[in-house]
Amino acid sequence: MLNNDYLTVGQLSERSGVATSALRFYETKGLIASIRTSGNQRRYKAAMLRRIALIQIAKSVGFTLEEITIELKELPMNTTPTKMDWDQVAKKWHNDLESKARKIQSLINNLTGCIGCGCLSMKKCHLLNSDDIVREK
Protein backbone atom coordinates (compact mmCIF):
# COMPACT_ATOMS: atom_id res chain seq x y z
CA MET A 1 0.00 0.00 0.00
CA LEU A 2 1.28 3.47 -0.90
CA ASN A 3 1.39 6.34 1.55
CA ASN A 4 0.61 10.03 1.08
CA ASP A 5 4.11 10.72 -0.24
CA TYR A 6 2.95 9.51 -3.65
CA LEU A 7 0.88 11.47 -6.16
CA THR A 8 -1.35 10.31 -8.99
CA VAL A 9 -0.58 11.64 -12.46
CA GLY A 10 -3.58 13.97 -12.08
CA GLN A 11 -2.34 15.32 -8.75
CA LEU A 12 1.16 15.76 -10.16
CA SER A 13 -0.30 17.60 -13.13
CA GLU A 14 -2.39 19.87 -10.94
CA ARG A 15 0.46 20.71 -8.59
CA SER A 16 3.04 21.22 -11.34
CA GLY A 17 0.83 22.91 -13.93
CA VAL A 18 2.05 20.42 -16.57
CA ALA A 19 -0.44 18.41 -18.63
CA THR A 20 -0.76 14.73 -17.85
CA SER A 21 0.18 13.90 -21.45
CA ALA A 22 3.42 15.86 -21.03
CA LEU A 23 4.16 14.05 -17.76
CA ARG A 24 3.71 10.69 -19.45
CA PHE A 25 5.96 11.87 -22.28
CA TYR A 26 8.62 13.00 -19.77
CA GLU A 27 8.44 9.56 -18.22
CA THR A 28 9.00 7.81 -21.57
CA LYS A 29 12.09 10.01 -22.05
CA GLY A 30 13.46 9.13 -18.60
CA LEU A 31 13.07 12.65 -17.21
CA ILE A 32 10.77 11.51 -14.40
CA ALA A 33 9.82 8.11 -13.00
CA SER A 34 6.81 6.50 -11.42
CA ILE A 35 5.97 3.27 -9.74
CA ARG A 36 2.91 1.23 -10.60
CA THR A 37 0.15 0.19 -8.24
CA SER A 38 -1.31 -3.29 -8.26
CA GLY A 39 -3.95 -1.83 -10.60
CA ASN A 40 -1.16 -0.60 -12.94
CA GLN A 41 -1.77 3.08 -12.13
CA ARG A 42 1.16 5.50 -12.04
CA ARG A 43 2.23 6.97 -8.73
CA TYR A 44 4.94 9.61 -8.39
CA LYS A 45 7.02 10.56 -5.40
CA ALA A 46 6.47 14.18 -4.39
CA ALA A 47 10.17 14.79 -5.19
CA MET A 48 9.22 14.60 -8.89
CA LEU A 49 7.73 18.08 -8.51
CA ARG A 50 11.22 19.56 -8.24
CA ARG A 51 12.42 17.69 -11.32
CA ILE A 52 9.39 18.90 -13.24
CA ALA A 53 10.02 22.48 -12.10
CA LEU A 54 13.61 22.23 -13.32
CA ILE A 55 12.43 20.84 -16.66
CA GLN A 56 9.95 23.69 -17.11
CA ILE A 57 12.50 26.36 -16.14
CA ALA A 58 15.17 24.88 -18.40
CA LYS A 59 12.73 24.70 -21.32
CA SER A 60 11.70 28.31 -20.74
CA VAL A 61 15.29 29.53 -21.22
CA GLY A 62 15.86 27.50 -24.35
CA PHE A 63 17.33 24.19 -23.27
CA THR A 64 16.16 21.25 -25.36
CA LEU A 65 14.65 18.16 -23.79
CA GLU A 66 17.75 16.28 -24.91
CA GLU A 67 20.01 18.71 -23.01
CA ILE A 68 17.75 18.53 -19.98
CA THR A 69 17.73 14.72 -20.08
CA ILE A 70 21.52 14.61 -20.09
CA GLU A 71 21.77 16.82 -17.00
CA LEU A 72 18.95 15.16 -15.09
CA LYS A 73 20.74 11.82 -15.41
CA GLU A 74 23.19 13.26 -12.87
CA LEU A 75 20.41 13.76 -10.29
CA PRO A 76 18.98 10.95 -8.18
CA MET A 77 15.58 9.84 -9.53
CA ASN A 78 13.82 8.53 -6.47
CA THR A 79 15.07 10.83 -3.75
CA THR A 80 15.05 14.57 -3.36
CA PRO A 81 18.33 15.94 -4.77
CA THR A 82 20.68 17.51 -2.26
CA LYS A 83 22.07 21.03 -2.50
CA MET A 84 25.30 19.51 -3.83
CA ASP A 85 23.32 17.70 -6.55
CA TRP A 86 21.65 20.96 -7.60
CA ASP A 87 24.97 22.83 -7.49
CA GLN A 88 26.50 20.37 -9.96
CA VAL A 89 23.68 20.93 -12.45
CA ALA A 90 23.86 24.71 -11.93
CA LYS A 91 27.60 24.80 -12.62
CA LYS A 92 27.19 22.85 -15.85
CA TRP A 93 24.37 25.07 -17.07
CA HIS A 94 25.99 28.33 -16.04
CA ASN A 95 28.30 28.51 -19.06
CA ASP A 96 25.51 27.47 -21.42
CA LEU A 97 23.26 30.20 -20.04
CA GLU A 98 26.02 32.80 -20.33
CA SER A 99 26.50 31.81 -23.98
CA LYS A 100 22.77 32.03 -24.65
CA ALA A 101 22.67 35.44 -22.96
CA ARG A 102 25.49 36.73 -25.20
CA LYS A 103 23.65 35.50 -28.30
CA ILE A 104 20.41 37.10 -27.19
CA GLN A 105 22.17 40.39 -26.44
CA SER A 106 23.78 40.31 -29.90
CA LEU A 107 20.37 39.77 -31.45
CA ILE A 108 18.89 42.63 -29.42
CA ASN A 109 21.72 44.94 -30.47
CA ASN A 110 21.61 43.99 -34.15
CA LEU A 111 18.02 43.03 -34.86
CA THR A 112 16.93 46.25 -36.56
CA GLY A 113 20.00 46.32 -38.78
CA CYS A 114 19.62 42.65 -39.56
CA ILE A 115 16.01 42.92 -40.64
CA GLY A 116 16.80 45.87 -42.88
CA CYS A 117 20.22 44.82 -44.20
CA GLY A 118 18.95 42.92 -47.23
CA CYS A 119 22.10 40.78 -47.48
CA LEU A 120 20.15 37.57 -48.16
CA SER A 121 23.33 35.66 -47.40
CA MET A 122 24.14 33.54 -44.38
CA LYS A 123 27.80 33.90 -45.38
CA LYS A 124 27.68 37.63 -44.69
CA CYS A 125 25.23 37.59 -41.77
CA HIS A 126 26.62 39.42 -38.75
CA LEU A 127 24.45 37.39 -36.38
CA LEU A 128 24.90 33.91 -37.85
CA ASN A 129 28.46 34.23 -39.13
CA SER A 130 30.04 36.87 -36.93
CA ASP A 131 33.61 35.59 -37.37
CA ASP A 132 33.51 35.70 -41.18
CA ILE A 133 35.57 38.61 -42.56
CA VAL A 134 33.56 38.50 -45.81
CA ARG A 135 30.69 40.15 -43.95
CA GLU A 136 32.80 43.29 -43.60
CA LYS A 137 32.90 43.76 -47.39
PyRosetta script that sets phi, psi and omega in degrees:
from pyrosetta import init, pose_from_sequence

init()
pose = pose_from_sequence("MLNNDYLTVGQLSERSGVATSALRFYETKGLIASIRTSGNQRRYKAAMLRRIALIQIAKSVGFTLEEITIELKELPMNTTPTKMDWDQVAKKWHNDLESKARKIQSLINNLTGCIGCGCLSMKKCHLLNSDDIVREK")
pose.set_psi(1, 137.4)
pose.set_omega(1, -179.1)
pose.set_phi(2, -87.9)
pose.set_psi(2, 150.8)
pose.set_omega(2, 177.8)
pose.set_phi(3, -98.9)
pose.set_psi(3, -172.3)
pose.set_omega(3, -176.3)
pose.set_phi(4, -74.4)
pose.set_psi(4, -0.9)
pose.set_omega(4, 177.2)
pose.set_phi(5, -77.6)
pose.set_psi(5, -6.3)
pose.set_omega(5, -178.2)
pose.set_phi(6, -108.1)
pose.set_psi(6, 144.7)
pose.set_omega(6, -178.9)
pose.set_phi(7, -118.4)
pose.set_psi(7, 146.5)
pose.set_omega(7, 171.6)
pose.set_phi(8, -74.6)
pose.set_psi(8, 167.3)
pose.set_omega(8, 178.3)
pose.set_phi(9, -62.2)
pose.set_psi(9, -35.4)
pose.set_omega(9, 177.3)
pose.set_phi(10, -66.0)
pose.set_psi(10, -43.2)
pose.set_omega(10, 177.9)
pose.set_phi(11, -65.0)
pose.set_psi(11, -41.8)
pose.set_omega(11, 178.5)
pose.set_phi(12, -62.5)
pose.set_psi(12, -42.1)
pose.set_omega(12, 178.1)
pose.set_phi(13, -61.8)
pose.set_psi(13, -46.9)
pose.set_omega(13, -179.3)
pose.set_phi(14, -62.5)
pose.set_psi(14, -44.6)
pose.set_omega(14, -177.6)
pose.set_phi(15, -73.2)
pose.set_psi(15, -30.6)
pose.set_omega(15, -177.5)
pose.set_phi(16, -93.6)
pose.set_psi(16, -20.5)
pose.set_omega(16, -175.9)
pose.set_phi(17, 79.0)
pose.set_psi(17, 13.4)
pose.set_omega(17, -178.6)
pose.set_phi(18, -108.3)
pose.set_psi(18, 134.5)
pose.set_omega(18, -178.3)
pose.set_phi(19, -59.3)
pose.set_psi(19, 147.8)
pose.set_omega(19, 179.6)
pose.set_phi(20, -59.9)
pose.set_psi(20, -35.9)
pose.set_omega(20, 178.9)
pose.set_phi(21, -63.5)
pose.set_psi(21, -38.4)
pose.set_omega(21, 177.7)
pose.set_phi(22, -67.5)
pose.set_psi(22, -39.0)
pose.set_omega(22, 178.1)
pose.set_phi(23, -62.8)
pose.set_psi(23, -42.2)
pose.set_omega(23, 177.6)
pose.set_phi(24, -64.8)
pose.set_psi(24, -38.5)
pose.set_omega(24, 176.9)
pose.set_phi(25, -63.1)
pose.set_psi(25, -46.2)
pose.set_omega(25, 177.7)
pose.set_phi(26, -56.6)
pose.set_psi(26, -38.4)
pose.set_omega(26, -179.9)
pose.set_phi(27, -66.8)
pose.set_psi(27, -40.4)
pose.set_omega(27, 178.8)
pose.set_phi(28, -64.7)
pose.set_psi(28, -27.1)
pose.set_omega(28, 179.5)
pose.set_phi(29, -88.6)
pose.set_psi(29, -1.6)
pose.set_omega(29, 178.2)
pose.set_phi(30, 81.2)
pose.set_psi(30, 13.8)
pose.set_omega(30, 179.5)
pose.set_phi(31, -77.8)
pose.set_psi(31, -34.3)
pose.set_omega(31, 176.8)
pose.set_phi(32, -134.7)
pose.set_psi(32, 167.4)
pose.set_omega(32, -179.0)
pose.set_phi(33, -139.3)
pose.set_psi(33, 152.9)
pose.set_omega(33, 175.9)
pose.set_phi(34, -131.7)
pose.set_psi(34, 169.0)
pose.set_omega(34, 167.4)
pose.set_phi(35, -111.9)
pose.set_psi(35, 166.1)
pose.set_omega(35, 179.3)
pose.set_phi(36, -112.6)
pose.set_psi(36, 140.5)
pose.set_omega(36, 175.3)
pose.set_phi(37, -79.2)
pose.set_psi(37, 174.9)
pose.set_omega(37, 177.2)
pose.set_phi(38, -62.1)
pose.set_psi(38, -23.5)
pose.set_omega(38, 176.3)
pose.set_phi(39, -91.2)
pose.set_psi(39, 11.8)
pose.set_omega(39, 178.1)
pose.set_phi(40, 66.2)
pose.set_psi(40, 27.4)
pose.set_omega(40, 175.8)
pose.set_phi(41, -93.2)
pose.set_psi(41, 144.5)
pose.set_omega(41, 178.9)
pose.set_phi(42, -73.5)
pose.set_psi(42, 141.9)
pose.set_omega(42, 171.5)
pose.set_phi(43, -136.7)
pose.set_psi(43, 135.7)
pose.set_omega(43, -176.2)
pose.set_phi(44, -117.8)
pose.set_psi(44, 138.6)
pose.set_omega(44, 171.4)
pose.set_phi(45, -65.9)
pose.set_psi(45, 147.8)
pose.set_omega(45, 180.0)
pose.set_phi(46, -59.9)
pose.set_psi(46, -24.9)
pose.set_omega(46, 178.9)
pose.set_phi(47, -61.6)
pose.set_psi(47, -20.2)
pose.set_omega(47, 178.3)
pose.set_phi(48, -63.2)
pose.set_psi(48, -24.8)
pose.set_omega(48, 179.1)
pose.set_phi(49, -59.1)
pose.set_psi(49, -38.2)
pose.set_omega(49, 178.5)
pose.set_phi(50, -68.7)
pose.set_psi(50, -40.1)
pose.set_omega(50, 177.6)
pose.set_phi(51, -62.9)
pose.set_psi(51, -42.7)
pose.set_omega(51, -179.6)
pose.set_phi(52, -64.9)
pose.set_psi(52, -40.7)
pose.set_omega(52, 177.2)
pose.set_phi(53, -60.4)
pose.set_psi(53, -43.2)
pose.set_omega(53, 178.5)
pose.set_phi(54, -63.4)
pose.set_psi(54, -41.6)
pose.set_omega(54, 177.9)
pose.set_phi(55, -59.8)
pose.set_psi(55, -47.4)
pose.set_omega(55, -177.2)
pose.set_phi(56, -64.8)
pose.set_psi(56, -41.8)
pose.set_omega(56, 179.1)
pose.set_phi(57, -65.4)
pose.set_psi(57, -46.0)
pose.set_omega(57, -179.7)
pose.set_phi(58, -62.0)
pose.set_psi(58, -41.4)
pose.set_omega(58, 177.1)
pose.set_phi(59, -62.6)
pose.set_psi(59, -38.8)
pose.set_omega(59, -176.1)
pose.set_phi(60, -67.5)
pose.set_psi(60, -22.0)
pose.set_omega(60, 177.9)
pose.set_phi(61, -102.9)
pose.set_psi(61, 9.7)
pose.set_omega(61, 170.6)
pose.set_phi(62, 102.8)
pose.set_psi(62, 4.9)
pose.set_omega(62, 175.3)
pose.set_phi(63, -74.6)
pose.set_psi(63, 142.3)
pose.set_omega(63, 177.1)
pose.set_phi(64, -81.6)
pose.set_psi(64, 161.5)
pose.set_omega(64, 176.5)
pose.set_phi(65, -61.7)
pose.set_psi(65, -32.3)
pose.set_omega(65, 177.1)
pose.set_phi(66, -63.8)
pose.set_psi(66, -44.7)
pose.set_omega(66, 178.1)
pose.set_phi(67, -64.0)
pose.set_psi(67, -41.1)
pose.set_omega(67, -179.9)
pose.set_phi(68, -64.9)
pose.set_psi(68, -42.9)
pose.set_omega(68, 179.7)
pose.set_phi(69, -58.6)
pose.set_psi(69, -44.0)
pose.set_omega(69, -179.5)
pose.set_phi(70, -59.6)
pose.set_psi(70, -45.5)
pose.set_omega(70, -177.9)
pose.set_phi(71, -72.1)
pose.set_psi(71, -37.4)
pose.set_omega(71, -178.8)
pose.set_phi(72, -69.1)
pose.set_psi(72, -19.7)
pose.set_omega(72, 176.0)
pose.set_phi(73, -62.2)
pose.set_psi(73, -23.4)
pose.set_omega(73, 179.8)
pose.set_phi(74, -79.4)
pose.set_psi(74, -14.4)
pose.set_omega(74, -178.9)
pose.set_phi(75, -96.7)
pose.set_psi(75, 146.6)
pose.set_omega(75, 177.1)
pose.set_phi(76, -64.9)
pose.set_psi(76, 140.8)
pose.set_omega(76, -176.0)
pose.set_phi(77, -83.5)
pose.set_psi(77, -41.1)
pose.set_omega(77, -170.4)
pose.set_phi(78, -106.8)
pose.set_psi(78, 11.7)
pose.set_omega(78, 173.3)
pose.set_phi(79, -134.2)
pose.set_psi(79, 160.1)
pose.set_omega(79, 177.7)
pose.set_phi(80, -69.5)
pose.set_psi(80, 126.5)
pose.set_omega(80, 179.0)
pose.set_phi(81, -60.6)
pose.set_psi(81, 147.1)
pose.set_omega(81, 177.6)
pose.set_phi(82, -82.8)
pose.set_psi(82, 172.0)
pose.set_omega(82, 175.9)
pose.set_phi(83, -59.5)
pose.set_psi(83, -39.2)
pose.set_omega(83, 179.1)
pose.set_phi(84, -63.0)
pose.set_psi(84, -40.1)
pose.set_omega(84, 177.4)
pose.set_phi(85, -59.9)
pose.set_psi(85, -47.2)
pose.set_omega(85, -179.5)
pose.set_phi(86, -65.4)
pose.set_psi(86, -38.3)
pose.set_omega(86, 179.2)
pose.set_phi(87, -60.9)
pose.set_psi(87, -38.6)
pose.set_omega(87, 179.6)
pose.set_phi(88, -63.7)
pose.set_psi(88, -43.3)
pose.set_omega(88, 178.0)
pose.set_phi(89, -65.2)
pose.set_psi(89, -43.5)
pose.set_omega(89, -178.5)
pose.set_phi(90, -60.6)
pose.set_psi(90, -42.1)
pose.set_omega(90, 179.6)
pose.set_phi(91, -62.8)
pose.set_psi(91, -42.1)
pose.set_omega(91, -179.3)
pose.set_phi(92, -65.7)
pose.set_psi(92, -39.0)
pose.set_omega(92, -176.8)
pose.set_phi(93, -82.2)
pose.set_psi(93, -17.9)
pose.set_omega(93, -177.4)
pose.set_phi(94, -55.9)
pose.set_psi(94, -50.9)
pose.set_omega(94, -179.4)
pose.set_phi(95, -63.3)
pose.set_psi(95, -40.9)
pose.set_omega(95, 178.0)
pose.set_phi(96, -61.7)
pose.set_psi(96, -42.0)
pose.set_omega(96, 179.9)
pose.set_phi(97, -67.3)
pose.set_psi(97, -38.7)
pose.set_omega(97, 176.7)
pose.set_phi(98, -61.3)
pose.set_psi(98, -42.2)
pose.set_omega(98, 178.9)
pose.set_phi(99, -63.7)
pose.set_psi(99, -45.0)
pose.set_omega(99, 178.1)
pose.set_phi(100, -61.2)
pose.set_psi(100, -40.8)
pose.set_omega(100, -179.8)
pose.set_phi(101, -63.1)
pose.set_psi(101, -40.8)
pose.set_omega(101, 177.7)
pose.set_phi(102, -63.6)
pose.set_psi(102, -41.2)
pose.set_omega(102, 179.3)
pose.set_phi(103, -65.6)
pose.set_psi(103, -41.6)
pose.set_omega(103, 178.5)
pose.set_phi(104, -64.6)
pose.set_psi(104, -43.5)
pose.set_omega(104, 179.1)
pose.set_phi(105, -62.6)
pose.set_psi(105, -39.4)
pose.set_omega(105, 177.0)
pose.set_phi(106, -62.3)
pose.set_psi(106, -41.7)
pose.set_omega(106, 178.1)
pose.set_phi(107, -64.2)
pose.set_psi(107, -43.9)
pose.set_omega(107, 178.3)
pose.set_phi(108, -59.2)
pose.set_psi(108, -44.8)
pose.set_omega(108, -176.7)
pose.set_phi(109, -70.6)
pose.set_psi(109, -26.5)
pose.set_omega(109, -172.5)
pose.set_phi(110, -117.4)
pose.set_psi(110, 2.9)
pose.set_omega(110, -173.1)
pose.set_phi(111, -61.4)
pose.set_psi(111, -47.1)
pose.set_omega(111, -178.5)
pose.set_phi(112, -61.5)
pose.set_psi(112, -45.9)
pose.set_omega(112, 178.8)
pose.set_phi(113, -64.9)
pose.set_psi(113, -35.7)
pose.set_omega(113, -179.0)
pose.set_phi(114, -67.3)
pose.set_psi(114, -45.9)
pose.set_omega(114, -178.9)
pose.set_phi(115, -63.0)
pose.set_psi(115, -37.0)
pose.set_omega(115, -177.0)
pose.set_phi(116, -94.9)
pose.set_psi(116, 1.3)
pose.set_omega(116, -172.3)
pose.set_phi(117, -73.4)
pose.set_psi(117, -33.8)
pose.set_omega(117, 178.5)
pose.set_phi(118, 70.9)
pose.set_psi(118, 16.7)
pose.set_omega(118, -175.4)
pose.set_phi(119, -67.2)
pose.set_psi(119, -32.3)
pose.set_omega(119, -179.4)
pose.set_phi(120, 52.8)
pose.set_psi(120, 25.8)
pose.set_omega(120, -178.3)
pose.set_phi(121, -137.8)
pose.set_psi(121, 122.4)
pose.set_omega(121, 175.5)
pose.set_phi(122, -68.2)
pose.set_psi(122, -23.8)
pose.set_omega(122, 179.8)
pose.set_phi(123, -67.6)
pose.set_psi(123, -28.3)
pose.set_omega(123, -177.6)
pose.set_phi(124, -105.8)
pose.set_psi(124, 0.2)
pose.set_omega(124, -174.4)
pose.set_phi(125, -68.6)
pose.set_psi(125, 122.4)
pose.set_omega(125, 179.7)
pose.set_phi(126, -63.6)
pose.set_psi(126, -34.2)
pose.set_omega(126, -177.3)
pose.set_phi(127, -82.1)
pose.set_psi(127, -39.4)
pose.set_omega(127, -177.0)
pose.set_phi(128, -91.7)
pose.set_psi(128, -19.2)
pose.set_omega(128, -175.1)
pose.set_phi(129, -140.4)
pose.set_psi(129, 54.5)
pose.set_omega(129, -171.7)
pose.set_phi(130, -65.4)
pose.set_psi(130, -20.6)
pose.set_omega(130, -179.3)
pose.set_phi(131, -91.3)
pose.set_psi(131, -1.4)
pose.set_omega(131, -176.7)
pose.set_phi(132, -83.8)
pose.set_psi(132, 120.9)
pose.set_omega(132, -178.6)
pose.set_phi(133, -72.3)
pose.set_psi(133, -16.9)
pose.set_omega(133, 177.7)
pose.set_phi(134, -60.8)
pose.set_psi(134, -31.4)
pose.set_omega(134, -177.8)
pose.set_phi(135, -63.4)
pose.set_psi(135, -21.0)
pose.set_omega(135, -179.8)
pose.set_phi(136, -75.5)
pose.set_psi(136, -17.5)
pose.set_omega(136, -176.0)
pose.set_phi(137, -85.0)
pose.dump_pdb("model.pdb")
